[in-house]
Every structure is written in C-alpha cells, then in structure tokens.
Amino acid sequence: MANIKSQIKRIATNKKATDRNKAVKSELKTRVKSALATVGTESNDEQVRLAIKRLDKAAAKGVIHPNQAARRKSRLIKSVNAS
C-alpha cells in the first residue's frame, strides 16, 4: 500500500475511472449485441441508433479511441445492411 498521500488519492481516482470505463465498455457490448440481434425487425433502427450514440459518447469521453468507435460503427452498419 502506498504511503504517499498523493499516491493514495491517485489510486482511488484510478479505481473510480476503471470502474466507470468498465461499465461503459460493458454497455457498448450490450448495445451492439442487441442491435445485431434485432436485425430484420422494426425495432432494429432504434437499437442501431442507440448503439451508435453510445459508441460516439464513449469516444468523446475517451473511454475508447475515436478510430475504434468509427470501426465498430462501420462494422455494425455493414452487418445490418447485409441482412
């Protein structure tokens, strides 16, 4: 365990950020999975829109890299259009 006060604060801050990032990444996976699962139904457009919105938000907050968000959106749209 750290003895330095600033390091103790840093560990706590890092834990909060890690937990937040983990939750956001988990939600991204869920949104993309639900969008792919509803391909061919009328609720698909809404699910895809929500998945893209969450990907953009995660990229804006720095949880994922902007290029990763673009790549994942591209693959999502490509798979939706293929079906």
PATI-839234 format. One record per atom (N, C-alpha, C, O): residue in one letter; atom name; x, y, z. Coordinates in pm, 1 decimal, decimal comma, always signed. Layout:
N
(loke 'a'; 'CA'; (X; Y; Z));
...
REM end
This chain:
83
(loke 'm'; 'N'; (+84,8; -119,2; +0,0));
(loke 'm'; 'CA'; (+0,0; +0,0; +0,0));
(loke 'm'; 'C'; (+88,1; +123,9; +0,0));
(loke 'm'; 'O'; (+193,3; +126,9; +63,8));
(loke 'a'; 'N'; (+43,9; +225,4; -72,0));
(loke 'a'; 'CA'; (+121,1; +349,2; -83,4));
(loke 'a'; 'C'; (+119,5; +427,3; +47,2));
(loke 'a'; 'O'; (+19,7; +428,5; +119,2));
(loke 'n'; 'N'; (+230,7; +491,9; +76,3));
(loke 'n'; 'CA'; (+242,2; +576,2; +194,5));
(loke 'n'; 'C'; (+221,4; +723,4; +162,4));
(loke 'n'; 'O'; (+186,2; +802,3; +250,0));
(loke 'i'; 'N'; (+242,9; +759,6; +38,3));
(loke 'i'; 'CA'; (+236,3; +899,3; -2,3));
(loke 'i'; 'C'; (+90,9; +938,0; -25,9));
(loke 'i'; 'O'; (+15,7; +866,6; -92,3));
(loke 'k'; 'N'; (+53,0; +1052,5; +29,9));
(loke 'k'; 'CA'; (-86,8; +1095,5; +26,5));
(loke 'k'; 'C'; (-137,6; +1113,3; -116,6));
(loke 'k'; 'O'; (-248,8; +1071,7; -149,3));
(loke 's'; 'N'; (-56,6; +1174,7; -200,7));
(loke 's'; 'CA'; (-99,7; +1197,3; -339,5));
(loke 's'; 'C'; (-116,5; +1065,3; -414,0));
(loke 's'; 'O'; (-204,3; +1052,8; -499,4));
(loke 'q'; 'N'; (-33,1; +967,4; -382,2));
(loke 'q'; 'CA'; (-45,4; +837,1; -447,9));
(loke 'q'; 'C'; (-169,7; +763,3; -401,8));
(loke 'q'; 'O'; (-233,5; +693,5; -480,6));
(loke 'i'; 'N'; (-205,0; +778,5; -272,9));
(loke 'i'; 'CA'; (-328,3; +717,9; -221,1));
(loke 'i'; 'C'; (-448,8; +777,3; -294,4));
(loke 'i'; 'O'; (-540,9; +704,9; -332,1));
(loke 'k'; 'N'; (-447,7; +909,4; -314,3));
(loke 'k'; 'CA'; (-555,6; +975,8; -388,1));
(loke 'k'; 'C'; (-558,5; +927,1; -532,3));
(loke 'k'; 'O'; (-665,6; +904,6; -588,7));
(loke 'r'; 'N'; (-440,0; +910,8; -592,1));
(loke 'r'; 'CA'; (-431,4; +868,3; -732,0));
(loke 'r'; 'C'; (-487,8; +728,1; -749,5));
(loke 'r'; 'O'; (-556,6; +700,4; -847,8));
(loke 'i'; 'N'; (-459,2; +639,5; -654,6));
(loke 'i'; 'CA'; (-510,6; +502,2; -660,6));
(loke 'i'; 'C'; (-662,9; +503,7; -655,8));
(loke 'i'; 'O'; (-728,6; +431,0; -730,3));
(loke 'a'; 'N'; (-719,0; +587,0; -567,4));
(loke 'a'; 'CA'; (-864,8; +596,2; -556,8));
(loke 'a'; 'C'; (-925,8; +651,1; -685,0));
(loke 'a'; 'O'; (-1028,4; +601,5; -731,7));
(loke 't'; 'N'; (-862,5; +753,5; -742,1));
(loke 't'; 'CA'; (-911,2; +813,4; -866,9));
(loke 't'; 'C'; (-906,0; +712,4; -981,3));
(loke 't'; 'O'; (-1000,0; +701,2; -1060,0));
(loke 'n'; 'N'; (-795,0; +639,2; -989,6));
(loke 'n'; 'CA'; (-780,3; +538,9; -1095,2));
(loke 'n'; 'C'; (-885,0; +429,2; -1082,8));
(loke 'n'; 'O'; (-937,0; +381,2; -1183,6));
(loke 'k'; 'N'; (-916,2; +389,3; -960,4));
(loke 'k'; 'CA'; (-1017,6; +285,4; -939,5));
(loke 'k'; 'C'; (-1154,0; +332,6; -987,0));
(loke 'k'; 'O'; (-1227,6; +257,7; -1051,2));
(loke 'k'; 'N'; (-1187,7; +458,5; -955,1));
(loke 'k'; 'CA'; (-1316,3; +513,4; -999,7));
(loke 'k'; 'C'; (-1323,2; +517,2; -1152,0));
(loke 'k'; 'O'; (-1424,3; +479,7; -1211,4));
(loke 'a'; 'N'; (-1214,1; +563,1; -1215,0));
(loke 'a'; 'CA'; (-1212,2; +571,4; -1361,4));
(loke 'a'; 'C'; (-1220,6; +432,4; -1424,0));
(loke 'a'; 'O'; (-1289,8; +412,9; -1523,9));
(loke 't'; 'N'; (-1150,2; +336,1; -1364,9));
(loke 't'; 'CA'; (-1152,8; +199,5; -1416,5));
(loke 't'; 'C'; (-1292,5; +140,6; -1409,0));
(loke 't'; 'O'; (-1339,5; +77,5; -1503,7));
(loke 'd'; 'N'; (-1358,7; +161,8; -1295,6));
(loke 'd'; 'CA'; (-1494,8; +110,3; -1279,1));
(loke 'd'; 'C'; (-1590,4; +175,0; -1378,6));
(loke 'd'; 'O'; (-1675,1; +107,5; -1437,1));
(loke 'r'; 'N'; (-1576,7; +305,5; -1397,5));
(loke 'r'; 'CA'; (-1663,2; +377,6; -1491,3));
(loke 'r'; 'C'; (-1639,2; +328,5; -1633,6));
(loke 'r'; 'O'; (-1734,3; +302,9; -1707,4));
(loke 'n'; 'N'; (-1511,8; +315,2; -1672,7));
(loke 'n'; 'CA'; (-1479,0; +269,5; -1807,4));
(loke 'n'; 'C'; (-1528,1; +127,8; -1831,1));
(loke 'n'; 'O'; (-1575,4; +95,5; -1940,1));
(loke 'k'; 'N'; (-1517,2; +43,1; -1729,6));
(loke 'k'; 'CA'; (-1563,6; -94,9; -1742,0));
(loke 'k'; 'C'; (-1714,4; -99,1; -1766,4));
(loke 'k'; 'O'; (-1763,1; -177,6; -1847,7));
(loke 'a'; 'N'; (-1787,7; -13,3; -1694,5));
(loke 'a'; 'CA'; (-1933,1; -8,4; -1711,2));
(loke 'a'; 'C'; (-1969,6; +39,9; -1851,5));
(loke 'a'; 'O'; (-2060,7; -14,2; -1914,2));
(loke 'v'; 'N'; (-1898,9; +141,2; -1900,2));
(loke 'v'; 'CA'; (-1928,0; +195,8; -2032,9));
(loke 'v'; 'C'; (-1897,6; +92,0; -2140,7));
(loke 'v'; 'O'; (-1976,4; +74,1; -2233,6));
(loke 'k'; 'N'; (-1784,8; +24,3; -2128,9));
(loke 'k'; 'CA'; (-1748,6; -77,4; -2228,3));
(loke 'k'; 'C'; (-1847,2; -193,0; -2227,9));
(loke 'k'; 'O'; (-1880,7; -247,5; -2333,1));
(loke 's'; 'N'; (-1893,3; -230,1; -2109,6));
(loke 's'; 'CA'; (-1992,4; -336,3; -2099,4));
(loke 's'; 'C'; (-2122,1; -295,0; -2167,8));
(loke 's'; 'O'; (-2183,7; -374,5; -2238,8));
(loke 'e'; 'N'; (-2163,0; -170,9; -2146,1));
(loke 'e'; 'CA'; (-2284,6; -122,4; -2210,9));
(loke 'e'; 'C'; (-2268,7; -118,7; -2362,5));
(loke 'e'; 'O'; (-2363,3; -149,3; -2435,1));
(loke 'l'; 'N'; (-2150,2; -81,7; -2411,0));
(loke 'l'; 'CA'; (-2125,6; -80,9; -2555,3));
(loke 'l'; 'C'; (-2146,9; -219,7; -2614,6));
(loke 'l'; 'O'; (-2213,2; -235,5; -2717,1));
(loke 'k'; 'N'; (-2089,7; -319,6; -2548,5));
(loke 'k'; 'CA'; (-2104,8; -456,8; -2597,4));
(loke 'k'; 'C'; (-2251,6; -497,8; -2600,3));
(loke 'k'; 'O'; (-2297,8; -561,2; -2695,2));
(loke 't'; 'N'; (-2324,3; -460,7; -2494,5));
(loke 't'; 'CA'; (-2466,4; -496,4; -2485,5));
(loke 't'; 'C'; (-2546,8; -429,0; -2595,2));
(loke 't'; 'O'; (-2630,0; -492,8; -2659,7));
(loke 'r'; 'N'; (-2522,4; -299,6; -2616,8));
(loke 'r'; 'CA'; (-2596,4; -225,5; -2719,5));
(loke 'r'; 'C'; (-2570,8; -281,2; -2858,4));
(loke 'r'; 'O'; (-2664,0; -296,8; -2937,2));
(loke 'v'; 'N'; (-2445,2; -311,4; -2889,0));
(loke 'v'; 'CA'; (-2411,7; -364,2; -3021,4));
(loke 'v'; 'C'; (-2473,2; -502,9; -3039,1));
(loke 'v'; 'O'; (-2524,9; -535,3; -3146,0));
(loke 'k'; 'N'; (-2467,3; -584,1; -2934,1));
(loke 'k'; 'CA'; (-2523,7; -718,5; -2942,1));
(loke 'k'; 'C'; (-2674,9; -714,1; -2964,0));
(loke 'k'; 'O'; (-2729,3; -791,8; -3042,4));
(loke 's'; 'N'; (-2743,2; -621,2; -2893,1));
(loke 's'; 'CA'; (-2888,4; -611,3; -2909,0));
(loke 's'; 'C'; (-2924,5; -556,4; -3046,7));
(loke 's'; 'O'; (-3027,0; -593,7; -3103,9));
(loke 'a'; 'N'; (-2840,3; -468,0; -3099,8));
(loke 'a'; 'CA'; (-2864,9; -415,9; -3234,8));
(loke 'a'; 'C'; (-2850,4; -527,4; -3338,2));
(loke 'a'; 'O'; (-2929,1; -535,2; -3432,5));
(loke 'l'; 'N'; (-2751,6; -612,2; -3321,0));
(loke 'l'; 'CA'; (-2732,3; -723,9; -3414,8));
(loke 'l'; 'C'; (-2841,1; -829,3; -3399,0));
(loke 'l'; 'O'; (-2877,6; -895,6; -3496,1));
(loke 'a'; 'N'; (-2892,8; -845,2; -3278,6));
(loke 'a'; 'CA'; (-2995,9; -945,5; -3254,0));
(loke 'a'; 'C'; (-3130,3; -906,2; -3313,8));
(loke 'a'; 'O'; (-3212,1; -993,0; -3344,4));
(loke 't'; 'N'; (-3154,1; -776,0; -3330,9));
(loke 't'; 'CA'; (-3283,6; -730,2; -3381,8));
(loke 't'; 'C'; (-3282,4; -702,8; -3531,3));
(loke 't'; 'O'; (-3371,6; -635,2; -3582,7));
(loke 'v'; 'N'; (-3182,4; -754,6; -3601,6));
(loke 'v'; 'CA'; (-3175,7; -734,1; -3747,2));
(loke 'v'; 'C'; (-3300,2; -794,5; -3811,6));
(loke 'v'; 'O'; (-3335,3; -909,6; -3785,7));
(loke 'g'; 'N'; (-3365,6; -715,9; -3895,0));
(loke 'g'; 'CA'; (-3484,4; -763,9; -3964,3));
(loke 'g'; 'C'; (-3614,7; -729,5; -3894,9));
(loke 'g'; 'O'; (-3721,7; -756,2; -3949,6));
(loke 't'; 'N'; (-3609,2; -671,0; -3776,1));
(loke 't'; 'CA'; (-3731,1; -631,8; -3705,5));
(loke 't'; 'C'; (-3748,3; -480,6; -3713,0));
(loke 't'; 'O'; (-3657,5; -408,0; -3753,5));
(loke 'e'; 'N'; (-3866,3; -434,8; -3673,1));
(loke 'e'; 'CA'; (-3892,3; -291,4; -3681,4));
(loke 'e'; 'C'; (-3817,9; -211,0; -3574,2));
(loke 'e'; 'O'; (-3798,4; -90,4; -3589,9));
(loke 's'; 'N'; (-3776,4; -276,6; -3465,7));
(loke 's'; 'CA'; (-3704,0; -206,1; -3359,4));
(loke 's'; 'C'; (-3554,0; -196,6; -3387,8));
(loke 's'; 'O'; (-3478,6; -141,1; -3307,9));
(loke 'n'; 'N'; (-3511,4; -250,8; -3501,3));
(loke 'n'; 'CA'; (-3368,8; -252,5; -3532,9));
(loke 'n'; 'C'; (-3312,1; -111,9; -3550,7));
(loke 'n'; 'O'; (-3201,7; -83,5; -3504,2));
(loke 'd'; 'N'; (-3386,3; -23,9; -3617,3));
(loke 'd'; 'CA'; (-3336,0; +111,7; -3640,4));
(loke 'd'; 'C'; (-3307,0; +182,4; -3508,9));
(loke 'd'; 'O'; (-3205,4; +250,5; -3495,3));
(loke 'e'; 'N'; (-3396,0; +166,2; -3413,2));
(loke 'e'; 'CA'; (-3377,9; +229,9; -3282,2));
(loke 'e'; 'C'; (-3257,6; +170,8; -3209,0));
(loke 'e'; 'O'; (-3180,1; +244,2; -3147,6));
(loke 'q'; 'N'; (-3241,9; +39,0; -3215,2));
(loke 'q'; 'CA'; (-3130,1; -26,3; -3147,4));
(loke 'q'; 'C'; (-2996,2; +14,9; -3208,5));
(loke 'q'; 'O'; (-2898,8; +37,0; -3136,5));
(loke 'v'; 'N'; (-2991,8; +25,0; -3340,0));
(loke 'v'; 'CA'; (-2869,2; +67,4; -3408,3));
(loke 'v'; 'C'; (-2837,6; +212,3; -3373,2));
(loke 'v'; 'O'; (-2721,8; +247,1; -3350,1));
(loke 'r'; 'N'; (-2939,6; +296,1; -3369,2));
(loke 'r'; 'CA'; (-2919,6; +437,2; -3334,8));
(loke 'r'; 'C'; (-2862,9; +451,3; -3193,6));
(loke 'r'; 'O'; (-2771,2; +530,2; -3170,9));
(loke 'l'; 'N'; (-2917,3; +375,0; -3099,1));
(loke 'l'; 'CA'; (-2867,7; +379,5; -2961,5));
(loke 'l'; 'C'; (-2723,9; +328,0; -2951,4));
(loke 'l'; 'O'; (-2643,0; +383,6; -2877,1));
(loke 'a'; 'N'; (-2692,4; +223,2; -3025,3));
(loke 'a'; 'CA'; (-2556,7; +168,3; -3022,4));
(loke 'a'; 'C'; (-2456,9; +270,0; -3076,4));
(loke 'a'; 'O'; (-2349,6; +288,8; -3019,0));
(loke 'i'; 'N'; (-2491,9; +335,3; -3186,4));
(loke 'i'; 'CA'; (-2403,2; +435,8; -3245,5));
(loke 'i'; 'C'; (-2387,8; +555,1; -3152,5));
(loke 'i'; 'O'; (-2279,0; +611,2; -3139,4));
(loke 'k'; 'N'; (-2496,9; +593,2; -3088,5));
(loke 'k'; 'CA'; (-2492,2; +705,9; -2993,9));
(loke 'k'; 'C'; (-2396,6; +675,6; -2879,0));
(loke 'k'; 'O'; (-2316,7; +760,8; -2840,1));
(loke 'r'; 'N'; (-2405,0; +553,7; -2824,5));
(loke 'r'; 'CA'; (-2317,9; +515,9; -2713,3));
(loke 'r'; 'C'; (-2172,3; +505,0; -2757,2));
(loke 'r'; 'O'; (-2082,3; +540,9; -2681,3));
(loke 'l'; 'N'; (-2148,0; +456,2; -2878,2));
(loke 'l'; 'CA'; (-2011,3; +448,9; -2929,4));
(loke 'l'; 'C'; (-1951,6; +588,5; -2942,9));
(loke 'l'; 'O'; (-1836,6; +611,7; -2905,4));
(loke 'd'; 'N'; (-2030,6; +681,3; -2996,9));
(loke 'd'; 'CA'; (-1982,8; +819,1; -3011,7));
(loke 'd'; 'C'; (-1954,7; +882,4; -2876,0));
(loke 'd'; 'O'; (-1854,5; +951,8; -2858,7));
(loke 'k'; 'N'; (-2042,5; +858,5; -2780,9));
(loke 'k'; 'CA'; (-2025,6; +916,2; -2647,8));
(loke 'k'; 'C'; (-1901,5; +860,4; -2578,9));
(loke 'k'; 'O'; (-1827,3; +934,5; -2514,4));
(loke 'a'; 'N'; (-1879,0; +730,3; -2592,4));
(loke 'a'; 'CA'; (-1760,9; +668,6; -2531,7));
(loke 'a'; 'C'; (-1632,7; +723,7; -2593,7));
(loke 'a'; 'O'; (-1533,8; +745,7; -2523,7));
(loke 'a'; 'N'; (-1634,5; +745,6; -2723,8));
(loke 'a'; 'CA'; (-1517,5; +802,5; -2790,8));
(loke 'a'; 'C'; (-1494,7; +947,0; -2746,3));
(loke 'a'; 'O'; (-1380,4; +989,2; -2728,4));
(loke 'a'; 'N'; (-1602,2; +1022,1; -2728,7));
(loke 'a'; 'CA'; (-1589,9; +1161,4; -2685,8));
(loke 'a'; 'C'; (-1535,7; +1171,7; -2543,6));
(loke 'a'; 'O'; (-1461,5; +1264,5; -2511,2));
(loke 'k'; 'N'; (-1573,4; +1075,8; -2458,9));
(loke 'k'; 'CA'; (-1528,1; +1076,5; -2319,3));
(loke 'k'; 'C'; (-1389,2; +1016,5; -2302,9));
(loke 'k'; 'O'; (-1330,7; +1024,6; -2194,9));
(loke 'g'; 'N'; (-1335,4; +956,1; -2409,4));
(loke 'g'; 'CA'; (-1201,6; +898,8; -2401,4));
(loke 'g'; 'C'; (-1197,6; +756,5; -2350,6));
(loke 'g'; 'O'; (-1090,4; +705,1; -2318,5));
(loke 'v'; 'N'; (-1313,6; +691,6; -2342,8));
(loke 'v'; 'CA'; (-1316,7; +552,5; -2296,9));
(loke 'v'; 'C'; (-1259,2; +461,3; -2404,3));
(loke 'v'; 'O'; (-1183,8; +368,8; -2374,2));
(loke 'i'; 'N'; (-1294,9; +487,5; -2529,5));
(loke 'i'; 'CA'; (-1236,8; +414,5; -2642,1));
(loke 'i'; 'C'; (-1178,9; +516,3; -2740,3));
(loke 'i'; 'O'; (-1214,7; +634,1; -2737,3));
(loke 'h'; 'N'; (-1091,4; +470,7; -2825,0));
(loke 'h'; 'CA'; (-1028,6; +557,7; -2924,3));
(loke 'h'; 'C'; (-1129,8; +593,4; -3033,0));
(loke 'h'; 'O'; (-1211,5; +509,3; -3070,4));
(loke 'p'; 'N'; (-1126,2; +714,6; -3083,5));
(loke 'p'; 'CA'; (-1221,4; +753,5; -3189,2));
(loke 'p'; 'C'; (-1217,7; +662,4; -3312,2));
(loke 'p'; 'O'; (-1321,1; +637,1; -3374,0));
(loke 'n'; 'N'; (-1099,4; +613,6; -3347,2));
(loke 'n'; 'CA'; (-1090,7; +522,7; -3462,1));
(loke 'n'; 'C'; (-1158,9; +389,5; -3432,2));
(loke 'n'; 'O'; (-1217,5; +328,3; -3521,6));
(loke 'q'; 'N'; (-1151,8; +344,9; -3308,0));
(loke 'q'; 'CA'; (-1219,9; +221,2; -3269,7));
(loke 'q'; 'C'; (-1370,9; +240,0; -3279,1));
(loke 'q'; 'O'; (-1442,4; +150,8; -3324,6));
(loke 'a'; 'N'; (-1418,6; +355,6; -3236,1));
(loke 'a'; 'CA'; (-1562,5; +384,1; -3245,8));
(loke 'a'; 'C'; (-1606,3; +384,4; -3392,0));
(loke 'a'; 'O'; (-1709,8; +327,3; -3426,4));
(loke 'a'; 'N'; (-1527,4; +448,8; -3477,6));
(loke 'a'; 'CA'; (-1560,5; +455,1; -3620,0));
(loke 'a'; 'C'; (-1561,4; +315,5; -3681,4));
(loke 'a'; 'O'; (-1649,5; +281,9; -3760,5));
(loke 'r'; 'N'; (-1462,3; +234,6; -3644,0));
(loke 'r'; 'CA'; (-1453,2; +98,8; -3697,9));
(loke 'r'; 'C'; (-1572,2; +14,1; -3653,7));
(loke 'r'; 'O'; (-1630,4; -58,9; -3734,0));
(loke 'r'; 'N'; (-1608,1; +24,0; -3526,2));
(loke 'r'; 'CA'; (-1719,0; -55,3; -3475,1));
(loke 'r'; 'C'; (-1852,2; -11,3; -3534,0));
(loke 'r'; 'O'; (-1938,8; -94,7; -3560,4));
(loke 'k'; 'N'; (-1869,5; +119,8; -3555,1));
(loke 'k'; 'CA'; (-1992,5; +169,1; -3619,0));
(loke 'k'; 'C'; (-1999,9; +120,0; -3762,7));
(loke 'k'; 'O'; (-2106,0; +79,2; -3809,9));
(loke 's'; 'N'; (-1887,6; +124,3; -3831,2));
(loke 's'; 'CA'; (-1883,8; +79,8; -3970,3));
(loke 's'; 'C'; (-1920,6; -67,9; -3981,8));
(loke 's'; 'O'; (-1998,4; -106,8; -4068,9));
(loke 'r'; 'N'; (-1864,3; -148,7; -3894,1));
(loke 'r'; 'CA'; (-1893,9; -292,5; -3897,4));
(loke 'r'; 'C'; (-2039,3; -320,6; -3861,4));
(loke 'r'; 'O'; (-2101,6; -410,7; -3917,5));
(loke 'l'; 'N'; (-2092,8; -243,0; -3767,5));
(loke 'l'; 'CA'; (-2231,8; -260,2; -3728,1));
(loke 'l'; 'C'; (-2325,3; -229,9; -3845,6));
(loke 'l'; 'O'; (-2413,6; -309,1; -3878,2));
(loke 'i'; 'N'; (-2304,3; -114,5; -3908,0));
(loke 'i'; 'CA'; (-2388,0; -73,5; -4021,9));
(loke 'i'; 'C'; (-2374,0; -172,9; -4136,9));
(loke 'i'; 'O'; (-2471,9; -207,9; -4202,8));
(loke 'k'; 'N'; (-2251,1; -217,6; -4159,5));
(loke 'k'; 'CA'; (-2226,1; -312,9; -4268,0));
(loke 'k'; 'C'; (-2301,8; -443,8; -4245,6));
(loke 'k'; 'O'; (-2359,1; -499,6; -4339,2));
(loke 's'; 'N'; (-2301,9; -492,1; -4121,9));
(loke 's'; 'CA'; (-2371,7; -618,0; -4093,8));
(loke 's'; 'C'; (-2522,4; -601,3; -4097,1));
(loke 's'; 'O'; (-2594,4; -693,5; -4135,4));
(loke 'v'; 'N'; (-2571,2; -483,1; -4056,7));
(loke 'v'; 'CA'; (-2716,4; -456,9; -4062,7));
(loke 'v'; 'C'; (-2761,6; -448,5; -4208,0));
(loke 'v'; 'O'; (-2866,4; -502,4; -4243,6));
(loke 'n'; 'N'; (-2684,3; -382,1; -4290,9));
(loke 'n'; 'CA'; (-2721,0; -366,9; -4432,1));
(loke 'n'; 'C'; (-2710,5; -498,0; -4508,7));
(loke 'n'; 'O'; (-2781,9; -517,8; -4607,1));
(loke 'a'; 'N'; (-2623,4; -587,0; -4465,5));
(loke 'a'; 'CA'; (-2605,4; -715,1; -4535,0));
(loke 'a'; 'C'; (-2726,3; -806,3; -4515,1));
(loke 'a'; 'O'; (-2753,9; -893,0; -4598,0));
(loke 's'; 'N'; (-2797,4; -786,2; -4405,9));
(loke 's'; 'CA'; (-2911,0; -873,6; -4376,4));
(loke 's'; 'C'; (-3041,2; -820,1; -4428,1));
(loke 's'; 'O'; (-3145,3; -883,3; -4410,5));
REM end
